[in-house]
Amino acid sequence: MSDVKGDYSPGAPCWFDMTVPSRETAMGFYGSVLDWTFDGDFYTLCQVRGKPVAGIAEPAPDAAAPEQSNWTVYLATDDCAAALRRVTEAGGRVVKEPQDAMVGWMAIGQDTTGGIFALWQGRELSGSQVVDEHGAPCWSEVTTADLPATVRFYQQIFDYQAQPREDLPYTVLSSDGEPVAGVFAGAEQRTHEGHGAWLAYFRVADVETAASRAAEHGGRVLSQPEESEFGRTAILADPFGAPFAVIEAPVR
């Protein structure tokens, strides 16, 4: 079991949520694919072993449904307002000013190559309370058309240590000496602007089963299951078109 105790390192992806036209459809889909249980109404907590790992919401009664639902990736900070100031100093854009979300402070920014991300300063909730087990988040990466520029931007916000891969157009970002996220120069393969630029990975026991359940419940398989050094993986889309990745633990 991988329960989270204490705060996340600065810049670590710590929470994931989305707004959808139908919570019932979303719960039916993710309940089948990731075996989530759910708690709450307007803002529904998605749970692993009864602990929150993500959130799903419907639009407010006077708001329109999003044209395209996507998972929003929240990056941990101990000072939401200060981190957002660094966003603008680094050439990014403020999408949503800091606001009190009852269990913490949140804000939304856009990086210099178009990717949208959120900031989270946890109070009662530091973020996902389970990681790296079936149904729980385990990795996140942002896709970009300009890898060096994107790496520089996020380093200015969080002071990440950056380690380029020699074999891939990919840079690993570390916080407090631990890898927490990645930057992928794959704009020709994936969405690299807006909320869809950040891709969340969820651990599953079996990738083929997850892909099959996704297709059976109105989703799509965007990238067929394949082997990687980190475990067998696939990229899926939910019934609203929101992409996410699933990955098995590697065989040791």
SULPEDA-V793032 format. One line per field, one symbol per residue. phi: phi as a letter, one per 30 degrees, with the letter a starting at -180 (. if undefined). A space follows every 50 residues. Layout:
phi = ???
This chain:
phi = .bdcbjdddeidebabbacbdbdddddddddddcidcbbjceccdcbbhi cdbabbbcdeeccddddbdbdccccdbcadddddddedddjdbdcbdebd ciclcbabbbddcjdcbccbcdbdbdkecbbhbeicdbabbccbcbdedd deeddddbhdccbdddcbdabcccbhicdbabbcdbddcbdbbiddddcc cbdbdbddddddddddcjcbcdbdeadbdckdbaccbddcjddacbbddd dc
